[in-house]
Amino acid sequence: MSKWVDMNESIIKPTLHRRAHGPNYWYRLQLVEEHDDDIRLATPAKLDNCVRWTEDKLKEWPDCNRKAWDIWDFKYRKDAEKFITMFYLRWAR
């Protein structure tokens, strides 16, 4: 039973995109929920937990601004990549 649950569990992935903001660039991080085999689960608790954890970790980071519920902008790519590494260490599948 536990193997079946693991197979159908959603995966939260942080995605990073470069965004133009005037003459400068920002790096936009968004948490995206993916489902194995396109199975849609009715429990968004994992995504909610990841967003709360991310919110808590990033509220003190300089040059990082929250733009939406699941989106943050970083001024520097290295900071965004550092956070993504922390995210994967915490939320490893």
LUMFI-857619 format. One record per residue (C-alpha): x, y, z; residue in three letters; residue number from 1. Coordinates in pm, 1 decimal, padded with zeros to 6 digits. Last residue first. Layout:
# LUMFI-857619
NODE          X          Y          Z   nuvex   doza
NODE          X          Y          Z     ALA    NUM
...
This chain:
# LUMFI-857619
NODE          X          Y          Z   nuvex   doza
NODE    01142.5    01269.3   -00215.5     ARG     93
NODE    01383.6    01531.2   -00100.7     ALA     92
NODE    01199.3    01826.5    00050.9     TRP     91
NODE    01468.4    01964.9    00285.1     ARG     90
NODE    01776.7    01903.4    00071.3     LEU     89
NODE    01581.6    01997.1   -00241.4     TYR     88
NODE    01474.5    02329.2   -00090.9     PHE     87
NODE    01825.3    02411.0    00031.6     MET     86
NODE    01959.0    02354.8   -00321.6     THR     85
NODE    01680.1    02573.0   -00462.2     ILE     84
NODE    01776.6    02844.0   -00211.8     PHE     83
NODE    02137.9    02843.2   -00327.9     LYS     82
NODE    02019.5    02858.2   -00688.7     GLU     81
NODE    01808.6    03165.3   -00615.1     ALA     80
NODE    02097.7    03330.3   -00431.2     ASP     79
NODE    02338.0    03253.6   -00718.6     LYS     78
NODE    02089.8    03401.5   -00967.2     ARG     77
NODE    02094.4    03739.7   -00797.5     TYR     76
NODE    01807.1    03984.7   -00753.3     LYS     75
NODE    01566.9    03713.4   -00647.1     PHE     74
NODE    01192.1    03719.8   -00716.0     ASP     73
NODE    00951.6    03492.8   -00525.9     TRP     72
NODE    00639.1    03307.7   -00644.0     ILE     71
NODE    00404.5    03059.8   -00467.4     ASP     70
NODE    00149.9    03292.2   -00303.9     TRP     69
NODE    00254.0    03584.6   -00520.7     ALA     68
NODE    00537.6    03834.9   -00564.2     LYS     67
NODE    00758.1    03769.5   -00260.4     ARG     66
NODE    01076.6    03971.3   -00274.4     ASN     65
NODE    01438.7    03859.5   -00239.3     CYS     64
NODE    01729.3    04104.7   -00238.2     ASP     63
NODE    01803.1    04039.9    00128.8     PRO     62
NODE    01679.2    03710.6    00275.5     TRP     61
NODE    01480.5    03750.1    00598.7     GLU     60
NODE    01138.1    03644.5    00465.0     LYS     59
NODE    01295.9    03369.4    00257.6     LEU     58
NODE    01304.3    03078.6    00503.9     LYS     57
NODE    00955.5    03129.9    00650.1     ASP     56
NODE    00794.1    03180.1    00310.9     GLU     55
NODE    00969.1    02871.0    00174.8     THR     54
NODE    00842.6    02658.6    00466.3     TRP     53
NODE    00489.4    02793.9    00420.3     ARG     52
NODE    00504.3    02729.7    00043.9     VAL     51
NODE    00636.4    02375.0    00095.0     CYS     50
NODE    00363.7    02298.0    00351.2     ASN     49
NODE    00092.1    02427.9    00119.1     ASP     48
NODE    00233.1    02220.4   -00168.2     LEU     47
NODE    00227.6    01907.4    00049.8     LYS     46
NODE   -00122.9    01982.2    00179.6     ALA     45
NODE   -00278.1    02006.3   -00166.8     PRO     44
NODE   -00479.8    01688.2   -00103.2     THR     43
NODE   -00734.5    01613.6   -00375.4     ALA     42
NODE   -00484.6    01426.5   -00590.5     LEU     41
NODE   -00466.2    01463.7   -00966.3     ARG     40
NODE   -00298.8    01174.2   -01145.5     ILE     39
NODE   -00111.9    01294.3   -01455.4     ASP     38
NODE    00115.4    00986.2   -01453.5     ASP     37
NODE    00306.6    01126.3   -01155.6     ASP     36
NODE    00180.5    01465.9   -01049.3     HIS     35
NODE    00366.8    01793.6   -01067.2     GLU     34
NODE    00329.7    02084.5   -00827.1     GLU     33
NODE    00522.1    02396.8   -00920.9     VAL     32
NODE    00696.4    02627.9   -00674.5     LEU     31
NODE    00798.4    02944.8   -00854.5     GLN     30
NODE    01131.6    03124.9   -00845.5     LEU     29
NODE    01176.3    03436.1   -01057.0     ARG     28
NODE    01527.1    03562.2   -01122.2     TYR     27
NODE    01548.6    03935.0   -01167.0     TRP     26
NODE    01719.0    04121.7   -01449.1     TYR     25
NODE    01805.8    04489.5   -01472.4     ASN     24
NODE    01756.9    04751.1   -01746.6     PRO     23
NODE    01383.1    04762.5   -01675.3     GLY     22
NODE    01281.2    04445.1   -01496.7     HIS     21
NODE    01359.8    04155.0   -01728.6     ALA     20
NODE    01282.7    03812.6   -01586.4     ARG     19
NODE    01508.7    03505.9   -01573.3     ARG     18
NODE    01317.4    03192.0   -01485.1     HIS     17
NODE    01366.4    02939.3   -01203.0     LEU     16
NODE    01139.8    02646.5   -01121.8     THR     15
NODE    01107.4    02493.0   -00775.6     PRO     14
NODE    00965.2    02143.2   -00797.0     LYS     13
NODE    00695.2    01991.9   -00576.9     ILE     12
NODE    00620.0    01628.3   -00660.3     ILE     11
NODE    00272.7    01479.8   -00617.7     SER     10
NODE    00226.0    01136.9   -00470.3     GLU      9
NODE    00073.6    00859.0   -00678.2     ASN      8
NODE    00375.2    00627.9   -00680.3     MET      7
NODE    00446.8    00689.8   -00313.0     ASP      6
NODE    00088.3    00594.0   -00223.0     VAL      5
NODE    00118.7    00272.9   -00423.8     TRP      4
NODE    00446.2    00186.5   -00250.7     LYS      3
NODE    00278.8    00246.5    00087.5     SER      2
NODE    00000.0    00000.0    00000.0     MET      1
